[in-house]
Amino acid sequence: MNSILSAVLTLGGLGLLFGIGLAIASKVFAVEVDPKVEAIREALPGANCGACGYPGCDGFASAVAAGKAPVNGCPVGGAESAGKIGEIMGVNAEAGEKKVARVKCKGNNSVSKERYEYKGIEDCKAAAMVAGGNKACEYGCLGFGTCVDACNFDAIKIIDGVAVIDPEKCTGCGNCVDACPKSVIEMVPYSQKVFVDCNSKDFGKEVKQSCTVGCIGCQLCVKACPFDAIEFENNLPKINYDKCKNCMLCAEKCPTKAITAQLENRKKAEIVEEDCVGCTICAKNCPVDAIEGELKQPHKVIEDKCIGCGVCAEKCPKDAIKLK
């Protein structure tokens, strides 16, 4: 009995001694944490995606506190996180719009052709090493899911042989962009509603032979855009998102439907008559002559003509025009 009691007392004494030692060591060797780092970390969304260029949110928070990273460097948190971090750091934060990934290809199994039947590893990089891949279009999505494996947020699915990205789940980390061997994925503004969903640099005849929804380089979209928002390079139109008004005229004119737009969600301008003073500024600035009315009389929008570009609302000095 005495031996048991002695053992218990000895172990208890050792435990107490070690506890005191650890307490002292924690004080002596403690690493001070900058309170700004903790505050910044709390302001971040916690995605730990690495899109900021640092190893997770902790790494980014430390870099911001040290002045090595910008306060608006988190693409996932966007303006909200940038504003909070700016307040912590005592600077003004000008956060750009959140960007998400998009696959520039609509060449699924029903509209695109194959050069051969691929039987190798289910990986785009592996398939691309075999004569550039099995798709007849050498620029298109191979659809074997390398980007799916690279995405940590379950934002990508392979549907009918083409990768499709859910913008609501996408954090904008860019991992899929880096993983794609065909460079068919790009980052686009979250609010953008019009896209050129083709990556082919071939001429029209070659495109038609490999894919029925590929861009044939007719440039009808370039001519149709009233805002000079479409450039043409390497046989392919490219939308300047800073200029684009999401009017969707380019998509309406595209003969192969290589340009995607949510036409069913196109907004229309609406003039609040009691607020309109009939200054005619809206009518003069409308690129499609969709507004009518006499001077000093309430104006009206011709709904069938309106393309929802919002120019009239931007120019109205009385804020009498809304987009719905």
C-alpha positions in Angstrom: 0.0 0.0 0.0 2.8 2.4 0.9 4.6 1.6 -2.4 1.4 2.5 -4.3 1.0 5.7 -2.4 4.7 6.6 -3.0 4.3 5.9 -6.7 1.2 8.2 -6.9 2.9 11.0 -5.0 6.1 10.6 -7.1 4.1 10.8 -10.4 2.0 13.7 -9.1 5.1 15.5 -8.1 6.8 15.0 -11.4 3.6 16.1 -13.2 3.5 19.3 -11.1 7.2 19.9 -11.8 6.9 19.4 -15.5 3.8 21.6 -15.6 5.6 24.4 -13.9 8.5 23.9 -16.3 6.2 24.1 -19.4 4.5 27.2 -18.0 7.8 28.9 -17.6 9.0 27.8 -21.0 5.9 29.1 -22.7 6.5 32.5 -21.2 10.3 32.5 -21.9 10.0 31.2 -25.5 6.7 32.7 -26.4 6.5 34.2 -29.9 4.5 37.4 -30.0 1.7 37.5 -32.5 1.0 40.8 -34.2 -2.7 41.6 -33.3 -3.1 42.9 -36.8 -2.4 39.4 -38.2 -5.1 37.9 -36.1 -7.5 40.7 -37.1 -6.7 40.3 -40.8 -7.2 36.6 -40.6 -10.6 37.1 -39.1 -11.5 39.4 -42.0 -10.7 36.7 -44.6 -13.2 34.1 -45.9 -11.0 31.2 -44.8 -10.9 29.4 -48.2 -7.2 28.8 -47.9 -7.1 28.4 -51.7 -3.8 30.2 -52.4 -5.3 32.5 -55.0 -3.5 35.4 -53.3 -0.1 33.8 -54.0 0.5 32.9 -50.3 0.2 29.6 -48.5 -3.3 30.0 -47.2 -5.1 32.7 -45.3 -2.5 32.7 -42.5 0.3 33.3 -44.9 -1.6 36.1 -46.6 -2.5 37.8 -43.3 1.1 37.8 -42.2 2.2 39.2 -45.5 -0.3 42.0 -45.4 0.6 42.9 -41.8 4.3 43.0 -42.9 3.4 45.3 -45.8 4.4 42.7 -48.3 1.0 42.0 -49.8 -1.8 44.4 -50.8 -5.0 44.7 -48.7 -7.1 43.8 -51.7 -5.1 40.7 -52.5 -7.7 38.2 -51.7 -9.9 37.5 -54.8 -12.3 35.4 -52.8 -13.1 37.9 -50.2 -13.5 40.7 -52.7 -14.5 44.2 -51.8 -15.9 43.2 -48.4 -12.7 41.6 -47.1 -10.6 44.3 -48.7 -12.6 47.0 -46.9 -12.2 45.4 -43.5 -8.5 44.8 -44.0 -8.0 48.3 -45.2 -9.5 49.6 -42.0 -7.2 47.4 -40.0 -4.2 48.6 -41.9 -5.3 52.2 -42.0 -5.4 52.5 -45.8 -8.0 52.9 -48.5 -8.8 49.6 -50.2 -9.8 49.6 -53.9 -10.9 46.1 -54.5 -11.6 44.9 -58.0 -14.6 42.8 -58.9 -14.4 39.1 -58.0 -13.3 36.9 -60.8 -14.3 33.3 -61.5 -13.0 30.7 -63.9 -14.8 29.8 -67.1 -14.1 27.2 -69.8 -13.8 28.7 -73.3 -15.3 25.7 -75.0 -18.7 24.4 -75.9 -17.5 21.5 -77.9 -19.2 18.7 -76.0 -19.6 15.1 -77.4 -22.7 16.0 -79.4 -21.2 18.9 -81.4 -17.5 18.2 -81.7 -15.7 15.4 -83.5 -12.9 13.1 -82.5 -9.7 12.1 -84.4 -9.4 8.8 -82.6 -10.7 6.9 -79.6 -8.6 7.5 -76.6 -8.1 4.5 -74.3 -5.4 5.9 -72.0 -5.2 7.4 -68.5 -8.3 9.5 -67.7 -6.3 12.7 -67.5 -6.1 15.7 -69.8 -2.4 16.1 -69.6 -1.9 12.4 -70.4 -4.3 12.6 -73.3 -2.7 15.8 -74.7 0.6 14.0 -74.9 -0.9 11.6 -77.5 -0.9 13.7 -80.7 -2.4 16.7 -78.8 -5.5 14.8 -77.7 -8.4 13.0 -79.2 -10.5 16.0 -80.1 -10.6 17.1 -83.7 -10.2 20.7 -82.4 -6.7 20.9 -81.0 -7.7 23.9 -78.9 -10.8 22.5 -77.2 -11.5 21.0 -73.8 -10.5 17.3 -73.6 -12.9 16.6 -70.8 -10.9 14.1 -68.8 -11.2 16.1 -65.6 -7.7 17.3 -64.7 -9.3 20.6 -63.7 -11.8 18.8 -61.6 -9.0 17.1 -59.6 -7.3 20.5 -59.2 -10.4 22.2 -57.8 -10.6 22.0 -54.0 -14.2 23.5 -53.9 -16.2 21.0 -56.1 -16.9 23.8 -58.6 -16.2 21.9 -61.7 -18.1 19.0 -63.4 -17.6 17.2 -66.6 -20.8 17.3 -68.6 -21.0 15.5 -71.9 -17.3 15.6 -72.4 -16.6 19.3 -71.4 -15.7 20.9 -68.1 -18.4 23.2 -66.8 -17.6 25.6 -63.9 -20.2 26.7 -61.3 -19.5 30.4 -60.7 -21.3 30.3 -57.4 -18.8 27.7 -56.0 -15.7 29.0 -57.7 -13.4 31.0 -55.4 -11.2 32.3 -58.2 -8.1 30.5 -57.0 -6.9 29.8 -60.5 -5.8 26.2 -59.8 -7.8 24.9 -62.8 -6.3 27.5 -65.1 -2.8 26.3 -64.2 -3.8 22.6 -64.5 -5.4 22.8 -68.0 -2.9 21.6 -70.6 -5.0 23.3 -73.4 -5.2 26.8 -71.8 -8.9 26.7 -72.3 -9.8 28.1 -68.9 -9.7 31.9 -68.2 -10.7 34.2 -65.3 -13.7 36.4 -66.0 -15.6 39.0 -63.9 -18.3 37.4 -61.8 -21.0 39.8 -63.1 -20.1 39.2 -66.8 -23.1 37.8 -68.7 -21.6 37.5 -72.3 -18.7 35.1 -73.2 -16.9 33.9 -76.3 -17.0 30.2 -75.6 -14.4 29.1 -78.2 -10.7 28.8 -78.0 -9.9 27.8 -81.6 -7.4 29.8 -83.6 -8.2 28.0 -86.8 -9.9 29.5 -89.8 -13.6 29.1 -90.4 -13.5 26.1 -92.8 -11.3 24.1 -90.4 -13.5 25.0 -87.4 -16.6 23.8 -89.2 -15.0 20.4 -89.9 -14.2 19.8 -86.2 -17.0 21.6 -84.2 -20.5 22.9 -85.1 -20.4 25.6 -82.3 -16.9 26.9 -82.9 -16.1 30.5 -83.9 -15.7 30.8 -87.7 -14.1 34.3 -87.5 -16.9 36.1 -89.4 -16.5 39.2 -87.2 -20.3 39.9 -87.2 -20.0 40.2 -83.4 -17.3 42.9 -83.8 -19.4 44.9 -86.2 -22.5 44.5 -84.1 -21.0 45.8 -80.8 -22.0 49.5 -80.3 -19.3 49.9 -77.6 -16.2 48.7 -79.4 -15.8 46.1 -76.7 -14.8 43.2 -79.0 -11.4 42.9 -80.5 -10.4 40.3 -83.1 -7.1 38.5 -82.9 -5.8 35.1 -84.1 -9.1 34.4 -85.9 -11.0 34.8 -82.6 -13.0 37.6 -81.0 -12.1 38.7 -77.5 -14.4 40.7 -75.3 -12.9 43.6 -73.4 -14.8 43.2 -70.2 -14.1 46.8 -69.1 -16.0 48.1 -72.1 -18.7 45.4 -72.4 -22.2 46.5 -71.3 -23.6 43.0 -71.5 -26.1 44.2 -74.2 -25.8 40.7 -75.8 -26.0 42.0 -79.4 -22.9 40.0 -80.3 -24.5 36.8 -79.1 -27.6 37.5 -81.2 -25.5 38.0 -84.3 -23.2 35.0 -83.9 -24.2 32.4 -86.5 -22.7 29.5 -84.7 -23.7 30.4 -81.2 -20.0 30.4 -80.1 -20.9 33.5 -78.0 -22.9 32.6 -74.9 -25.3 35.1 -73.3 -28.2 34.9 -70.9 -30.7 36.4 -73.3 -33.6 35.3 -71.1 -32.2 37.4 -68.3 -31.5 40.5 -70.4 -32.6 43.6 -68.5 -34.8 46.4 -70.0 -34.7 50.1 -69.2 -37.7 51.6 -67.7 -38.4 55.4 -67.3 -40.2 56.7 -64.3 -42.5 59.3 -65.9 -42.9 61.5 -62.8 -39.2 61.9 -62.5 -38.5 62.4 -66.2 -38.1 66.1 -67.3 -37.8 65.4 -71.0 -34.3 66.6 -71.4 -33.7 64.0 -74.3 -30.2 63.1 -73.1 -31.2 59.4 -72.8 -32.6 59.4 -76.4 -29.5 61.0 -77.8 -27.2 58.5 -76.1 -29.1 55.3 -76.8 -27.1 53.3 -79.3 -30.2 51.5 -80.7 -32.7 54.4 -80.8 -34.9 52.6 -78.2 -36.1 55.8 -76.5 -38.8 58.2 -77.8 -40.4 61.4 -76.6 -40.7 65.1 -77.1 -38.6 67.8 -75.5 -39.8 68.6 -72.0 -42.2 65.7 -72.1 -41.8 62.3 -70.4 -39.9 59.8 -72.5 -40.7 56.1 -73.1 -38.6 53.1 -73.8 -39.4 51.0 -76.9 -39.1 47.6 -75.2 -38.6 45.6 -78.3 -35.5 47.7 -79.2 -34.0 48.0 -75.8 -30.8 45.9 -75.3 -30.4 46.6 -71.6 -27.0 48.2 -72.0 -27.8 50.8 -69.2 -26.2 53.8 -71.0 -29.5 55.8 -70.7 -29.5 55.1 -66.9 -25.9 56.2 -66.6 -26.5 59.5 -68.5 -29.9 60.5 -67.0 -29.3 63.5 -64.8 -32.5 62.9 -62.8 -32.0 59.1 -62.1 -35.3 58.6 -63.7 -34.3 55.4 -65.5 -34.1 52.0 -63.9 -33.0 48.6 -65.3 -35.3 45.7 -64.6 
